[in-house]
Amino acid sequence: MNPRRGYPSDISDARWALIEPTLTSWRQARLDRRPTGEPAPTDLRDIFNAILYLNRTGIAWAYLPHDFPPHGTVYSYYAAWRDQGIFAQLNYDLTGLARAKDGRDPQPTASIIDTQTVKTSTNPPLDTQGTDAAKKIVGRKRGVATDALGLLLAVTVCAASVSENQAGIKVLDQAKTDHPSITLTWVDTGFKKQFADHAARLGIHTHVVHRDPDVRGFSVVQRRWVAERTLGWLMLHRRLARDYETLPTSSEAMIHIAMIDNVSKRITDEATPTWRGTY
């Protein structure tokens, strides 16, 4: 790796040890398919640090600092890892390790599902956007499924006009595919009978958590606060404060990257610095 001054977003040696085998295996499989078999000159850790830097700071690809590899090179690796599901695989593998460290079975049996509507930039095509009538936001809707620790089990991104039921069904299907052991899910009152019936067909019981009608203003709602906290973790990554991605699959990949950053720190007992008090 080229010598340079480190950035706060750079991955530590301990965290890189968790991630490097997957990326090295991916590159070796790629090299094996090449007629020459020549080794790639680019350092994978530099590439991954550049992606973490972009995810954390929210800059455009062309604005990556010059001490990283060229932004076109970084993007080509990012796009390949996105399209081949490497980010999702890393996130789910690390989630299993984090659950085991917490004394839980690596495979979850329950999930919490929630959605978040975010505004879009000028990049996304109009046919991938919509208007959330309830929140009066033009943009996209993120559907997330987390475990009881708030670790990401599945994520989908769609137009904000898609109903809670449809977004929830999509993310539940993905969660059940990747984690067949799930038999219970908690949701809020925005999810209706259509969602519960679909969950039942998958062998999943739906528990709708209601707010206490006697409490005014903000209150912590049982189980639902876990998914809300996960959405809050995502907001520490400025690339996710608004949806800048042309493709919804890129939006999903950026969420996986943010959670890889979060979960790998959980495993290695490293702190996650915030932007507060840094100026």
N, C-alpha and C positions, 0 to 999 in steps of 0.2 A: 504494500500500500504506500502511495506517495506520502512523504512527510508533509504535514500541514498542521496548523493550529486547530485544535478540536472545537466543535460546536456543542452547545448544550444538548442538542438532539442526537449526537453521535451515540452509537450503540456500544455498550461496555464489552469487555472481553468475555465476561460471564454470560451475558445475554447473547453475544454472537455465537458462543459455543452451542446454544440451544437451536439457533437458526441456520448456522453454516452447513450442517450435513444435508439439509433439504435442498438448499440452493446449489451446493456442490454436486449433489446427485443429479439434479436437473440439468446442470451444465454438462456433466459427463455424458449423460444420455444424448444430449444434443451433439456433442463432439463425436460420439460413436456413429452418428448418422452422417457425418461429413466425410466426403471422399478422402480428404487429406488428413483428417484427425489432428490438425494443428491446434495447440492450446490457445484459448482466447487470452489476449493480453490484458483485458480489463479486470481489475480487482473487484470481486463481488461485494466485499465489505464496503468499498467506496461507493458502489452503486446503491447499496441498501441504505447507507448513511445519507446519500443525496435524496433518496425517496422520503426518508424520515424527516429530513430538513424541510422539504417542500410541504409535506403533510402537516408538520408542526407550525410552520410560519405562514402558510397560505399563499406563497408567491406563485407566479406563473412559471412554467417550465423554462422558458427562455431566460428567466432571471436567476437561475441557479448560479451561485458563486463560481468563479473560474477555477478555484482549487478543487472542485469536483470534476469528474469526467464530463465531456461535452453533453449538453442537455439532450441532444438527439440520441446519444448512446444510452443515457439514463432512461429516457422515455421508451426506447426500444425494448430494454430489459423489463421495465414496468409493464408495458403492454403484453409482452409474452407471459409474464407471471400472472397478470390479470386474466388473460384469455385461457390459460391452462390451469387455473384454479390454485396456483401456488400460494397466494395470499390467504385464501380460505383454508387451505390445508394446514398452513402454518398456524393460523389462528386456532383451529380446532384441536390440533396436536398440543399446542401450548395450554389451551383450556383444560385438557385432560390432565396435564402435568400439574397445573395450578389446583385443580380439584383434589388430586391425590395428595398434594402437599398439605391441603386443608383437612385431610383425613376423610375425604369423601370418595365415593366410587368415581372413577374417571368418566363413566357414562351417566349422564343425568337422567332422572326419572320425572322431573317436573320442569316447567318453564313459565316465565312471565312474558307476556306479549304486549307490546305497546307500539304506538306510531308517533312520529314527529313530522310536522310540516315545516319546510324551510323554503325561503325565497331562493330563486335561481338568479344567476348572472345572465349576461347576454349570450353566453356560449351555447346552452342547451337548445336543441331544436324545439320549435313550438309544439310539435306533436308528442313530445315527452314531458310536457308541462300541463298544468291544469290549475283550477281554482278550488281551494278548500272553502266551501261555502260557510262552514261553521266558524273558521278562524279568519276568513277574509284575506287569505294569503294566496298569491299566485306563485306556484313553484312545484316542488316535488314532495312526495310523502315517503318517509323512511319507515319501514316496518322492521322491528327488531324482536327477537326472542332471546331471552337471557336465562341463565340458570339461577338458583337461589343466591349465588354470590354476586350476580350481576355480570357474569362473563358471557360473551356473545356466543349464542348457539346458531343463529341464522339471521340474515339481513336481506331485505329486498327494497328496491327503490322504484317508485312508479310515479305517475302524474298525481298531483295533489287532489285532483277531482275524483280519484278512485276512492270508493267507500271504505270505511274501517273494516267492514266484513271482508271485502275482497282482498284488501291489503293483508289482513290478518290470516286469511285462508292461504294466501301465497306463502307467507313466511312460516306458517305452521306446517305446510307441506314440505318445505325445505328442511325445517327443524326435524321433522319425523324421519325424513330420508337420511339425514346425516346422523341422527341420534334415535334409532328405533326404540330405545328403552324408555322414551318419554310416554307417560300415561296420564299426566295431569298438567293442566295449564291454567294460570290465573290471568284474567283480563278485566278491563274496566267496563262500564255500562255502555260504552260506544259499540261494543260487539254484541250482535243480536243472535236470534235463534238460528239464522243461516250458518253462522260461524260455529255455534255449538253443535248443530246437526252434522256439519262436516267433520268436526273434531271427533264426534262419536263414531263416525264411520272409520276413522283412523285408529280407533281404540283409545282415544284420549278424552278424559273427563274435563269439562270446562267449569271453572269456578269463577263466577262474576263477583268482583269485590266492589261493594257500594260505599260511597262516602257517608259519614254520619250526618244526617239532615239537621241535627241540632248544633253543628259546629259551623261558625261563620268564618269566611276567609280561608287561608291556607291551613291544611292539616295533613299530617303524615297518614297515608292510607295503607293498610296492611297489604304486604306483598307488592303492591303497585309501585311503591317508592323505590324498589330495587331497580326496575327498568328505567324509572325516571333518573336515578343516579347514573346509570350507564349512559343515558343520553347526555347527561351533564359532563361525564368524562369525555365524550366525543367533542364537546365544545371547547375543550382545552387545545384542540387541534384546529388552527385557524382555517385550514383548507375546508373544514366541515361547517364553519359558521354560516356559510351560504353554499348552495350547490353550484359549483363552477364547471362541472364535468359535462362534456358533450354527450357521453353515453351513460345511461343508468348503470351499466356494469362497472364503469369507472367510479361512479359514486359509491357503489357497494365495495369496490376494492379499497377506496380511500378509508372507508369505515373499518374494514378488516385490518388495514395498516395501523390505524390508530389503536385498535384493540391489541394487535401484536405488540405495539409499544407498551401499552398498559400492562398486559398479562405477563410479558417477559420480565418486567420490573417487579411484579408481584412474586414471581417465582424466585428471583435473585435477591429479594428484599431491598430493592433500590427505590428511592423516593422519586416522585414525579413532580418536578418544579412547575409552579404556576407562573403566570405573567404578572401577578400582583407583586408589588414591591420591587420590581426590577428596573425602575426608572429613577 
